[in-house]
Every structure is written in C-alpha cells, then in structure tokens.
Amino acid sequence: MRTDHSYEETRSPNLYFDRNFNIESVKILPGEFYVTARDMALVTVLGSCVAACIRDRESGIGGMNHFMLPDVKNDAGSPVGTSARYGTYAMEMMINQLLKIGARRSNLQAKVFGGGSVLRGFTVANVGERNAEFVQDYLRTEGISLVAQDMLDVYPRKVYFFPRTGKVLVKKLKDVHNDTIIEREQTYSSRLKAADVQGEVELF
C-alpha cells in the first residue's frame, strides 16, 4: 500500500536521491505539499512563501507544504476573506493527508520557515509578514505545538526536513545570484490572484 500522497497546482513533486545525505528526497515547489511515513527528506527553497513542517512526534509520519497567501485587496482583517480561506485550505489539505496515513492530531508538532522580504514590488503588502503571521496564528488556533521557527528577514532559505526524526536543516541563501526563487514565487502569486477559491474551500 502506497503511503505517500501529494497535492500540487501544476506538477508532481520531484523525487530524487540526495547523495549528500544518502536518502530519498522530494523537492516541494510553491503550491505543493508532500506527506510520508517513510524515512526520507523533504526539501524546499523559500522566499516570501512559508513552509510548515508537521509530524507525528511518536510515529514519525510527517509532511511539508509550501504556500503563499493570495495578495487580495480589501481582504485584510477578514477572518473568512480569500487569503485566510486559502491559507486554511493549504494547511488542512496536508494535515488531512497526514491523518489519513496514520498520524494522530494530538501528536502533531510543527516547525515553520520562510516569510522573507524578497519579492520585488511586494513591500507595501508585506506578503512575507502576512504569511508568517498566518501560519503561526493557524497553528495556535488548531492547538498544534510550534516547536521551532525561522521566519522573516530578507534572505531566501533552503530547508531540509527529515520527518522520521523531526530534524530540520536551514540554510539562508545570502549569495543568490539569480532570480529563480523570485520568479518562481511571482509566477505562483500571479496564479493565486487569478484563482477563485471562494467556492472550492471548505473550512474545518
């Protein structure tokens, strides 16, 4: 029985073998998540987006997502606005899959990363801060213990999450000489603006 599940907007997660850590790994792109009961690494690179790494502290079942709140005008302060609804949806999709493959909600703990101020033209909207605030508030509301975080700042981050042990390695990318991360998140943000999630999101 297959115990890995993934959700994505445009493509499947990229599975590969990481020779540095000698372990099967999966790269999580914006709008994706991946959960697993196997011993492997979940990897992503974050700019203004955030990643929640959530695991069952007893079974080692865990997952990582990578998401951004839509930049929707006149949405601030509305608990059921499009941004809050999308963020809730992104978190619940992963948590539901974790529970589906055997994790227990009472055992869940989280580590969160990202929310850097790296997107050009988004300084007024403070998209990184909004993402960071949302994920922290969400976990607090759901009663999921937040045991570690590395949020905000101005640098992109590369994150390695090992669900079986709960270990996370974070590297701040202070010498990035290309715009791949920024372009990827701007493309993702544009897709979010064009998407209508109001009729597709069910709050739990």
C-alpha atoms as one frame of an Amber mdcrd trajectory, in Angstrom:
protein
   0.000   0.000   0.000   1.412   3.351  -1.026   1.788   5.723   1.907   2.910
   8.870   0.097   0.423  11.475  -1.044   0.932  14.747  -2.865  -1.112  17.718
  -3.962   0.011  20.324  -6.428  -1.383  23.003  -8.677   0.607  22.271 -11.809
   3.017  19.373 -11.354   4.024  16.420  -9.214   6.753  16.781  -6.594  10.253
  15.994  -7.802  11.606  12.775  -6.301  15.376  12.316  -6.309  18.174  10.673
  -4.357  20.213  13.111  -2.272  23.800  11.867  -2.279  24.884  14.295   0.458
  22.524  12.717   2.972  22.284   9.316   1.246  18.493   9.405   1.349  15.497
   9.534  -0.977  14.209  13.097  -1.162  11.437  15.154  -2.677  11.581  18.797
  -3.731   8.471  20.791  -2.801   7.592  23.687  -5.129   5.187  26.605  -4.462
   1.621  25.343  -4.088   2.676  21.762  -3.306   2.813  19.545  -0.260   4.070
  16.043   0.423   3.479  13.655   3.309   5.176  10.366   4.035   5.522   7.564
   6.532   8.933   6.578   5.134  12.422   7.694   6.098  13.197  10.428   3.571
  13.957  14.142   3.243  11.506  16.842   2.184  13.260  19.834   0.628  12.176
  23.295  -0.443  13.539  26.773  -1.131  11.555  29.680   0.314  11.425  33.387
  -0.347   8.247  35.157   0.776   6.382  31.838   0.908   6.214  29.784   4.085
   6.660  26.079   4.722   5.088  24.229   7.613   6.877  21.020   8.562   4.429
  18.955  10.596   4.979  15.497  12.071   3.522  12.995  14.494   6.119  13.039
  17.258   5.506   9.346  18.064   5.152   7.665  14.657   7.442   9.927  12.617
   4.766  10.400   9.940   5.271  13.900   8.580   4.891  16.341   5.755   5.910
  19.691   4.356   3.929  22.283   2.437   4.974  25.429   0.569   2.386  28.153
   0.174   1.663  31.847  -0.012  -1.461  33.796   0.836  -3.096  35.428  -2.194
  -2.452  39.170  -2.376  -6.142  40.133  -2.347  -7.163  43.789  -1.950  -9.602
  44.689   0.825  -9.037  41.309   2.423  -7.067  42.372   5.480  -8.758  41.767
   8.796 -11.456  39.483   7.418 -11.365  36.073   9.145 -13.173  34.474   6.196
 -11.522  36.513   3.447  -9.926  34.872   0.452  -6.422  34.962   1.935  -7.417
  33.353   5.220  -9.536  30.794   3.394  -6.687  29.846   1.060  -4.179  29.566
   3.880  -6.548  27.389   5.893  -7.139  25.210   2.838  -3.405  24.798   2.205
  -2.812  23.718   5.805  -5.863  21.466   6.122  -5.100  19.604   2.888  -1.739
  18.489   4.271  -2.970  17.769   7.798  -5.866  15.685   6.481  -3.423  13.584
   4.438  -1.194  13.127   7.487  -4.168  11.831   9.465  -5.223   9.647   6.539
  -1.934   7.717   6.567  -1.868   7.229  10.323  -0.772  10.385  12.150  -2.727
  11.404  15.261  -3.788  15.034  15.606  -2.943  15.041  19.324   0.662  14.104
  18.480   1.256  16.742  15.812   4.011  19.306  16.207   5.234  21.891  13.742
   8.316  23.789  12.627   7.783  26.741  10.294  10.064  28.666   7.973  10.121
  31.444   5.384   8.246  34.707   5.050  11.313  36.631   3.911  11.019  40.062
   2.280  12.398  39.024  -1.088   9.654  39.751  -3.638  10.158  42.977  -5.548
   7.122  45.211  -5.552   5.528  43.469  -2.570   6.969  45.595   0.222   3.717
  47.527   0.754   1.667  44.347   1.074   4.220  42.819   3.464   3.433  39.450
   1.932   6.181  37.650   3.851   4.993  39.034   7.185   1.389  38.127   6.371
   2.385  34.572   5.516   4.409  34.214   8.713   1.640  35.673  10.870  -0.974
  33.449   9.280   0.844  30.152   9.817   1.658  30.990  13.439  -1.951  32.017
  14.163  -3.280  28.924  12.415  -1.171  26.544  14.488  -2.108  28.351  17.691
  -5.817  28.143  16.844  -5.586  24.441  15.959  -3.629  23.596  19.100  -0.630
  22.258  17.168   2.592  22.806  19.089   5.096  25.102  17.354   8.487  23.783
  18.438  10.824  25.719  16.118  10.752  28.539  13.583  12.972  30.661  11.386
  10.850  33.404   9.855  11.067  36.837   8.195  14.438  38.524   7.480  15.440
  39.394   3.891  17.031  36.170   2.677  15.651  33.138   0.865  16.088  29.837
   2.720  16.721  26.249   1.719  15.034  23.840   4.128  15.643  20.114   4.623
  13.050  18.317   6.770  13.516  14.733   7.948  10.076  13.667   9.230  11.203
  10.385  10.742  13.439  12.163  13.275  11.987  15.681  13.154  15.370  17.151
  12.266  15.419  20.305  10.125  18.396  21.939   8.439  18.037  25.547   7.266
  20.480  27.439   5.096  19.999  31.158   4.443  20.893  31.879   0.827  22.755
  35.158   1.211  24.651  34.910  -2.066  21.944  34.035  -4.563  22.966  35.469
  -7.940  19.914  34.507  -9.975  16.239  35.368  -9.848  14.892  31.810  -9.981
  13.347  31.905  -6.499  11.795  35.332  -7.002  10.475  34.489 -10.458   9.003
  31.205  -9.222   7.152  32.915  -6.374   5.953  35.785  -8.568   4.530  33.252
 -11.039   2.859  31.407  -8.169   1.453  34.690  -6.813   0.014  35.525 -10.237
  -1.721  32.137 -10.365  -3.228  32.753  -6.928  -4.616  36.116  -7.988  -6.288
  34.504 -10.993  -7.756  31.605  -8.991 -11.209  31.729  -7.439 -11.026  29.709
  -4.230 -14.206  31.039  -2.664 -16.407  28.260  -3.951 -13.859  25.460  -3.518
 -12.650  25.908   0.033 -14.306  24.217   2.983 -13.299  25.485   6.400 -12.866
  22.913   9.172
